């Protein structure tokens, strides 16, 4: 939560392009994450894709949650990375 900008500050603001981490990284997150908004199997199919942030919200405690354009599900900050240019 807030790994770069601190709690309750979006690491990836609306309209930012992000890359979803790899399928393998998503599976590891799915296996280890035991709290709110777990990843579902369908989300694993989107590993490696690039998308634009549509919505940002925060779970109690500051965990960042993202909705991405054209990609289903709610995405944790830990499942995304900046697009490398």
C-alpha positions in Angstrom: 0.0 0.0 0.0 1.4 3.3 -1.0 4.8 1.9 -1.8 5.9 5.0 -3.6 3.7 7.9 -2.7 2.3 6.9 0.7 -1.1 5.8 1.9 -4.2 7.2 0.4 -2.3 8.7 -2.6 -2.8 6.8 -5.8 0.4 5.4 -7.3 -1.3 5.3 -10.6 -3.8 8.3 -11.1 -6.8 8.1 -13.3 -5.8 8.0 -17.1 -2.4 6.6 -16.3 -1.3 3.6 -18.4 -0.2 0.6 -16.3 1.0 -2.9 -17.0 -0.6 -5.8 -15.2 2.1 -8.1 -13.8 2.9 -11.4 -15.4 0.6 -14.4 -15.1 3.2 -16.1 -12.8 3.4 -13.0 -10.6 -0.4 -12.8 -10.4 -0.6 -16.5 -9.4 1.9 -15.8 -6.6 -0.1 -12.9 -5.4 -3.3 -14.9 -5.6 -1.7 -17.6 -3.5 -0.2 -15.3 -0.8 -2.9 -12.6 -0.5 -5.4 -13.5 2.3 -7.2 -10.2 2.7 -9.9 -8.2 0.9 -10.6 -8.4 -2.9 -8.8 -11.6 -3.8 -7.9 -12.1 -7.5 -10.1 -14.5 -9.3 -9.1 -17.0 -12.0 -10.4 -14.9 -14.8 -8.0 -12.0 -13.9 -5.0 -14.3 -14.3 -5.7 -14.3 -18.1 -4.8 -10.6 -18.3 -1.2 -10.9 -17.0 1.2 -8.8 -19.0 -1.4 -6.6 -20.6 -1.3 -2.8 -20.6 -4.4 -0.8 -19.7 -5.5 2.7 -18.6 -6.6 3.4 -15.0 -10.4 4.2 -15.0 -11.0 4.4 -11.3 -9.0 4.5 -8.1 -10.3 3.7 -4.6 -8.8 2.9 -1.2 -9.6 0.1 1.2 -9.5 0.8 4.9 -5.8 1.2 5.8 -4.8 2.7 2.5 -4.6 -0.3 0.1 -5.0 1.0 -3.4 -7.6 -0.6 -5.6 -7.9 0.0 -9.3 -10.4 -0.5 -12.1 -8.9 -0.7 -15.5 -10.5 0.2 -18.8 -11.6 -2.8 -20.8 -10.3 -5.3 -18.2 -12.6 -6.9 -15.6 -12.0 -7.0 -11.9 -10.6 -4.9 -9.1 -6.8 -4.7 -9.2 -4.5 -4.2 -6.2 -1.5 -1.9 -6.5 0.7 -5.0 -6.0 -0.5 -6.5 -9.3 0.4 -3.4 -11.4 3.6 -1.7 -12.5 4.4 1.4 -14.4 4.6 1.0 -18.2 8.2 1.1 -19.2 8.9 3.4 -22.1 
